[in-house]
Amino acid sequence: MLPSAGVWKRKREDLKSKRTPLFEKYKKSPDDLLLALKIKVIDDEIAECTEHMQREQLARSTNSTSKS
């Protein structure tokens, strides 16, 4: 069973919460490449969650129009 859009949304919000303090530190130390890499990994995970949410939304709208 695949996670629902609500699960993806919650995961995305958790990732954003982790990203915010890292980005604040990065603004103070823009030469910190390890920190930049950590932020990049989180950004990629956020994008993946967003993609899953969009797919589910599209699937739901396709299912609702096909039932009509």
N, CA and C atoms as a LAMMPS dump frame, in Angstrom:
ITEM: TIMESTEP
0
ITEM: NUMBER OF ATOMS
204
ITEM: BOX BOUNDS ff ff ff
-5.0000000000000000e+02 5.0000000000000000e+02
-5.0000000000000000e+02 5.0000000000000000e+02
-5.0000000000000000e+02 5.0000000000000000e+02
ITEM: ATOMS id mol type element x y z
1 1 1 N 0.834 -1.18 0
2 1 2 C 0 0 0
3 1 3 C 0.881 1.246 0
4 2 1 N 0.574 2.194 -0.861
5 2 2 C 1.338 3.414 -0.956
6 2 3 C 0.867 4.436 0.077
7 3 1 N 1.801 5.263 0.563
8 3 2 C 1.382 6.301 1.506
9 3 3 C 0.421 7.286 0.845
10 4 1 N -0.487 7.833 1.637
11 4 2 C -1.463 8.773 1.091
12 4 3 C -0.838 10.156 0.972
13 5 1 N -1.557 11.069 0.316
14 5 2 C -1.077 12.435 0.135
15 5 3 C -0.819 13.096 1.478
16 6 1 N -1.651 12.774 2.478
17 6 2 C -1.452 13.35 3.805
18 6 3 C -0.121 12.948 4.418
19 7 1 N 0.286 11.706 4.187
20 7 2 C 1.568 11.221 4.701
21 7 3 C 2.709 11.945 3.998
22 8 1 N 2.607 12.093 2.683
23 8 2 C 3.638 12.8 1.925
24 8 3 C 3.719 14.26 2.356
25 9 1 N 2.568 14.867 2.591
26 9 2 C 2.541 16.268 3.011
27 9 3 C 3.214 16.431 4.375
28 10 1 N 2.905 15.528 5.301
29 10 2 C 3.503 15.583 6.63
30 10 3 C 5.018 15.393 6.538
31 11 1 N 5.452 14.445 5.71
32 11 2 C 6.889 14.206 5.545
33 11 3 C 7.557 15.451 4.953
34 12 1 N 6.896 16.065 3.975
35 12 2 C 7.445 17.271 3.354
36 12 3 C 7.576 18.399 4.377
37 13 1 N 6.576 18.566 5.221
38 13 2 C 6.628 19.609 6.256
39 13 3 C 7.746 19.321 7.262
40 14 1 N 7.937 18.065 7.62
41 14 2 C 9.027 17.694 8.532
42 14 3 C 10.382 18.026 7.905
43 15 1 N 10.514 17.726 6.627
44 15 2 C 11.762 18.024 5.932
45 15 3 C 12.02 19.531 5.862
46 16 1 N 10.962 20.287 5.61
47 16 2 C 11.11 21.747 5.579
48 16 3 C 11.549 22.272 6.937
49 17 1 N 11.014 21.671 8.003
50 17 2 C 11.399 22.077 9.359
51 17 3 C 12.874 21.793 9.629
52 18 1 N 13.379 20.697 9.079
53 18 2 C 14.797 20.372 9.236
54 18 3 C 15.665 21.303 8.393
55 19 1 N 15.156 21.677 7.232
56 19 2 C 15.923 22.492 6.304
57 19 3 C 16.115 23.922 6.8
58 20 1 N 15.1 24.489 7.397
59 20 2 C 15.131 25.901 7.79
60 20 3 C 16.334 26.252 8.669
61 21 1 N 16.576 25.538 9.777
62 21 2 C 17.736 25.912 10.596
63 21 3 C 19.072 25.684 9.875
64 22 1 N 19.119 24.657 9.023
65 22 2 C 20.348 24.421 8.264
66 22 3 C 20.615 25.586 7.315
67 23 1 N 19.568 26.07 6.686
68 23 2 C 19.738 27.176 5.746
69 23 3 C 20.142 28.455 6.48
70 24 1 N 19.61 28.659 7.668
71 24 2 C 20.008 29.834 8.46
72 24 3 C 21.497 29.765 8.794
73 25 1 N 21.982 28.578 9.147
74 25 2 C 23.416 28.401 9.401
75 25 3 C 24.21 28.627 8.119
76 26 1 N 23.674 28.143 7.005
77 26 2 C 24.375 28.274 5.726
78 26 3 C 24.502 29.738 5.31
79 27 1 N 23.489 30.545 5.603
80 27 2 C 23.563 31.969 5.265
81 27 3 C 24.716 32.649 6.004
82 28 1 N 25.03 32.146 7.182
83 28 2 C 26.14 32.706 7.958
84 28 3 C 27.486 32.146 7.518
85 29 1 N 27.49 30.967 6.905
86 29 2 C 28.729 30.302 6.461
87 29 3 C 28.543 29.738 5.058
88 30 1 N 28.454 30.598 4.05
89 30 2 C 28.169 30.101 2.693
90 30 3 C 29.278 29.243 2.075
91 31 1 N 30.435 29.177 2.724
92 31 2 C 31.516 28.332 2.214
93 31 3 C 31.465 26.906 2.745
94 32 1 N 30.507 26.607 3.597
95 32 2 C 30.378 25.285 4.21
96 32 3 C 29.709 24.326 3.214
97 33 1 N 30.542 23.605 2.479
98 33 2 C 30.026 22.722 1.432
99 33 3 C 29.285 21.511 1.989
100 34 1 N 29.665 21.03 3.141
101 34 2 C 28.961 19.898 3.75
102 34 3 C 27.537 20.3 4.127
103 35 1 N 27.403 21.492 4.65
104 35 2 C 26.085 22.009 4.993
105 35 3 C 25.243 22.201 3.728
106 36 1 N 25.861 22.706 2.682
107 36 2 C 25.157 22.885 1.409
108 36 3 C 24.684 21.538 0.867
109 37 1 N 25.502 20.526 1.003
110 37 2 C 25.129 19.191 0.539
111 37 3 C 23.96 18.629 1.343
112 38 1 N 23.967 18.84 2.649
113 38 2 C 22.857 18.385 3.486
114 38 3 C 21.556 19.057 3.06
115 39 1 N 21.633 20.362 2.775
116 39 2 C 20.449 21.1 2.335
117 39 3 C 19.981 20.568 0.981
118 40 1 N 20.917 20.273 0.094
119 40 2 C 20.577 19.746 -1.233
120 40 3 C 19.847 18.409 -1.119
121 41 1 N 20.313 17.549 -0.252
122 41 2 C 19.671 16.244 -0.059
123 41 3 C 18.24 16.435 0.443
124 42 1 N 18.065 17.336 1.388
125 42 2 C 16.716 17.607 1.911
126 42 3 C 15.84 18.2 0.816
127 43 1 N 16.392 19.123 0.026
128 43 2 C 15.62 19.708 -1.077
129 43 3 C 15.164 18.636 -2.062
130 44 1 N 16.031 17.683 -2.344
131 44 2 C 15.666 16.59 -3.249
132 44 3 C 14.536 15.743 -2.664
133 45 1 N 14.589 15.491 -1.359
134 45 2 C 13.536 14.723 -0.709
135 45 3 C 12.212 15.492 -0.7
136 46 1 N 12.286 16.806 -0.495
137 46 2 C 11.084 17.641 -0.539
138 46 3 C 10.467 17.582 -1.932
139 47 1 N 11.302 17.668 -2.956
140 47 2 C 10.81 17.601 -4.333
141 47 3 C 10.156 16.249 -4.611
142 48 1 N 10.734 15.189 -4.079
143 48 2 C 10.163 13.852 -4.267
144 48 3 C 8.784 13.749 -3.603
145 49 1 N 8.657 14.29 -2.416
146 49 2 C 7.359 14.282 -1.72
147 49 3 C 6.327 15.071 -2.523
148 50 1 N 6.734 16.224 -3.024
149 50 2 C 5.837 17.058 -3.817
150 50 3 C 5.385 16.317 -5.071
151 51 1 N 6.311 15.617 -5.699
152 51 2 C 5.979 14.843 -6.896
153 51 3 C 4.964 13.747 -6.577
154 52 1 N 5.165 13.053 -5.481
155 52 2 C 4.218 12.004 -5.077
156 52 3 C 2.832 12.593 -4.823
157 53 1 N 2.805 13.74 -4.153
158 53 2 C 1.526 14.386 -3.865
159 53 3 C 0.813 14.781 -5.162
160 54 1 N 1.563 15.314 -6.118
161 54 2 C 0.962 15.713 -7.393
162 54 3 C 0.438 14.501 -8.158
163 55 1 N 1.187 13.406 -8.132
164 55 2 C 0.73 12.183 -8.804
165 55 3 C -0.569 11.67 -8.196
166 56 1 N -0.632 11.668 -6.868
167 56 2 C -1.848 11.195 -6.202
168 56 3 C -3.025 12.1 -6.505
169 57 1 N -2.771 13.403 -6.526
170 57 2 C -3.843 14.348 -6.835
171 57 3 C -4.338 14.13 -8.269
172 58 1 N -3.415 13.914 -9.184
173 58 2 C -3.789 13.651 -10.575
174 58 3 C -4.567 12.347 -10.681
175 59 1 N -4.126 11.326 -9.97
176 59 2 C -4.819 10.035 -9.999
177 59 3 C -6.233 10.173 -9.439
178 60 1 N -6.373 10.927 -8.354
179 60 2 C -7.697 11.134 -7.772
180 60 3 C -8.608 11.9 -8.734
181 61 1 N -8.065 12.928 -9.385
182 61 2 C -8.915 13.708 -10.298
183 61 3 C -9.257 12.875 -11.534
184 62 1 N -8.347 12.032 -11.978
185 62 2 C -8.621 11.15 -13.117
186 62 3 C -9.686 10.134 -12.743
187 63 1 N -9.589 9.587 -11.536
188 63 2 C -10.593 8.612 -11.086
189 63 3 C -11.964 9.252 -10.927
190 64 1 N -12.008 10.459 -10.416
191 64 2 C -13.311 11.111 -10.209
192 64 3 C -13.957 11.497 -11.534
193 65 1 N -13.17 11.877 -12.538
194 65 2 C -13.75 12.227 -13.84
195 65 3 C -14.153 10.975 -14.613
196 66 1 N -13.452 9.866 -14.408
197 66 2 C -13.822 8.649 -15.122
198 66 3 C -15.09 8.008 -14.544
199 67 1 N -15.385 8.304 -13.278
200 67 2 C -16.585 7.766 -12.647
201 67 3 C -17.841 8.564 -13.053
202 68 1 N -17.622 9.771 -13.544
203 68 2 C -18.76 10.639 -13.895
204 68 3 C -19.448 10.196 -15.157
